[in-house]
Structures are given as structure tokens and as C-alpha cells.
Amino acid sequence: MMMTTTQTAREVIGLDNAHVLQTYRRAPVVFERGNGCRLYDATGRAYLDFISGIGVSSLGHAHPRLSAAIAAQAATLLHTSNLYYHPLQSEVASRLTALSGLPRTFFCNSGTEAVEACLKFARRYWHAQGSPRSEIVALERGFHGRTMGSLSVTWDEHYRAPFGPLLEGVTFVSQNDPDALRRAVSSRTAAVIAEPLQGEGGVRPLEQAMAEAITDACEATGALFIADEVQCGLGRTGVPFHSATLGLRPDLMALGKALGGGVPVGAALFSDRVAASAAFGDHGSTYGGNLLACRAAMVFLDELTSGLLEHVASTGPLIRAALERVAARHPMITGIRGAGVIWGVELDRPAAPVVEAALDRGLLINRTADTVIRMLPPYIVDSADVDQMAVMFDAALGAVTAEEK
Ligand SMILES: *Cc1c(COP(=O)(O)O)cnc(C)c1O
């Protein structure tokens, strides 16, 4: 790594190495503050953030309205648990209904918890019908989280193998094989789960034919459809939910990441028929939907519905054009996929060295599925940021090419 690491940064890294469970291979940089699409390290060096904490910092860093609202909420009331009512949860739930068409919300604290809730209530639905079904059909390259249930429907064997045995009855189908999907879904299938646009799997939008196969198979067998919109949902592709662009009509939907703009919050949304099976005591979360989380979600949803969604939709083509200009100069780029503020750049080689070279130049991006560069800039990213990204990304690719010679 060419970067210079300061003394304080070295101390932070040393203490982390000594005391934090070593499950992350972190880049050797310590961030101290942020503003908009920029993060600043201990030396004051600026970085252009095109990963936004893995799709979380949707309003960028230190967003004035979000930080003021959080501070005011903290000074008023943070948490009461779900033993009582507070005024914000139903407000956020009704806004999610207005966006998604799904009438009921369960609040939790992360994407994986939202997926867990979906898996549990898919089973709960069939239990209530008096004809229990437990099998799940999931897609290859799908990612749904790291807790036991969501890990069971996550495809990557690398994540799964050390933690077995996982849930039984999960079948994985290639993400572009509609016939295999139709064959896999049966009258024993409780639900099909899919990301309408796969994030961790390499930024791969579901093909229309695959979406149609899911809809047909669910209709034919009664199986429920769970849309995991944790990464691609909530406006990230320039529409409220990516499933709608494919004609998918989920019975259950998992949300997280962008929803709290950095405050941990997850949500599972349910259709009437699934929600009807829920009874008091069926599921719970101590923190789920507390006032702080709901206040943050409310600011995000306010912003999204007062111009930000249109901004994302109009920024997508700018990013594509910028990436295409870069690709024209770098034959190692073999594909560009995405929409709005989620983009994947497929390389003909491992992407890790490019991520490292970009970091050296002050651009934060990440690698997924080995050969794919993923960009998840904040929703507020503007055309000047996009131009700067293109210059830095071009330089990073150039450096990697030069190293080979
Ligand atoms: C990130 C992600 C999750 C898990 O979210 P966490 O908040 O990390 O638990 C689940 N599904 C998808 C599609 C994701 O991208």
C-alpha cells in the first residue's frame, strides 16, 4: 500500500488488531469526519466516497437536516421499546406503504433482520393456512445477510461453509435460468426470495424472463415472493423499488441500508394476506423502530419524495456515460451494469488492485464478486462528483495497467 499512515492511525489500527474480532480485512485508513460525498482521514485528506458505507449514507455525510433531526430527537426521546406506542413508527410505516403498496411494516435494525422477518412470516403464513410449507427457492449469487436464516438463503459457499448445518430445504437456482426456476418451485415451496438487482453478487439486474418465471411459478404453486430490496430498493435505482420495474409483485419485502441514512434501521413489509397471519407475540425486537431510527428514516423518506428520487434517476445516465468514457480507454473493462446510484464495472481480472489504487488516489469504491468494481455513491452525488470519480477511476485503472508492464 502506497498510502502513508500517520502515528494516530497506526495506533487505532494496532488497537483494533488487538481487540476487535478480526472478521474484516479493512483498508488502512481511519476516517474522522465527513461532509456530503467526502470523507476526511486523520490528516485531513479528503476522499470521494463512492461506496457510502455500503449503500447506507444515502444523504451523504453530516447532512444538515438529518444531523439536526437526530440531535433534536436525541434531546427529546430516544427509545421506549415496543411495549408502548410512540408517534413516529406508524408515520414511517404509512410512508413505506405509500411508496411500496405493501400495507404493513415490521421494524428491525438491519437488513439481515428484515430478511429473517420475511423468512419467518413466509412460514407463519403457511402455518396459518393449516398446510405448513418450509422450503425456500433462492438464486445463485444472491446475498441476503449473515444471520442463520438469511445465511441459509445466501448463495456464496465461502460465507456458509463454516457455519453449518443451516436451514433445510433451500434450493438455489441460476439467476438467469427461468426454466430451472419454474422446475424448482413446487407446492412445498413456502417462498421464493430474490434481489431484483443483485448487489453483492456483482451488480446484476434480474432479467425480465427470470422475473416473469418467478411471478408465474408463485402464481401456479401459491408460493410467496420475497423481494430483498435492502441494497437496490428505496430509490437507489431511480425508482422507489426495483422489483416494480420488472413487474414483480412481492408479498414480502426486506429493507435496510439507505433507509436510516447511517442510523441502523431495517424494515420488513408485508401484503395483507401475509400480515393477516401475524398474531401478538409472533416476532419482536427490543430496539426495532425506536424514535431515533424512525426520525432518521422519516428525514430520508422526506428527502426521497421531495426531489431526491428524481435526482437519482437523472444522475444514473451521467454515471453510465462517465464509466463508458473510462471504459473506452481501458480494455480491462468488459461490462458496465447498473442504474441510478448502483453501478458495477466488470473487469477481465481481479478487481482488488484497482480498489487499492483508487484509495491511494482518494476514491472510495469496492470490489464484489472478485472481478467487479462496485460503486454505491450517496443519492446526493452531483455531476461534478461524477466527473471527479471518472478522473480518479481512470488514473487507478491506468496505474494497475502500468504495474503489469
Ligand atoms: C447488505 C444486504 C443485506 C444484509 O444487511 P445487513 O444490514 O448487513 O444485515 C441483505 N440483503 C441484501 C441484498 C444486502 O445487500
The ligand as an SDF file (V2000), in Angstrom:
LIG
                    3D

 15 15  0  0  0  0  0  0  0  0999 V2000
  -26.4760   -5.7520    2.8740 C   0  0  0  0  0  0  0  0  0  0  0  0
  -27.5480   -6.6880    2.4770 C   0  0  0  0  0  0  0  0  0  0  0  0
  -28.2250   -7.4770    3.4240 C   0  0  0  0  0  0  0  0  0  0  0  0
  -27.8180   -7.5230    4.8680 C   0  0  0  0  0  0  0  0  0  0  0  0
  -27.9230   -6.2870    5.5010 O   0  0  0  0  0  0  0  0  0  0  0  0
  -27.1860   -6.0300    6.9080 P   0  0  0  0  0  0  0  0  0  0  0  0
  -27.7000   -4.6880    7.3220 O   0  0  0  0  0  0  0  0  0  0  0  0
  -25.7230   -6.0740    6.6370 O   0  0  0  0  0  0  0  0  0  0  0  0
  -27.6200   -7.1170    7.8180 O   0  0  0  0  0  0  0  0  0  0  0  0
  -29.2760   -8.2610    2.9870 C   0  0  0  0  0  0  0  0  0  0  0  0
  -29.6420   -8.2740    1.7000 N   0  0  0  0  0  0  0  0  0  0  0  0
  -29.0150   -7.5390    0.7710 C   0  0  0  0  0  0  0  0  0  0  0  0
  -29.4940   -7.5720   -0.6430 C   0  0  0  0  0  0  0  0  0  0  0  0
  -27.9400   -6.7350    1.1120 C   0  0  0  0  0  0  0  0  0  0  0  0
  -27.2910   -6.0380    0.1720 O   0  0  0  0  0  0  0  0  0  0  0  0
  1  2  1  0
  2  3  1  0
  2 14  2  0
  3  4  1  0
  3 10  2  0
  4  5  1  0
  5  6  1  0
  6  7  2  0
  6  8  1  0
  6  9  1  0
 10 11  1  0
 11 12  2  0
 12 13  1  0
 12 14  1  0
 14 15  1  0
M  END
$$$$
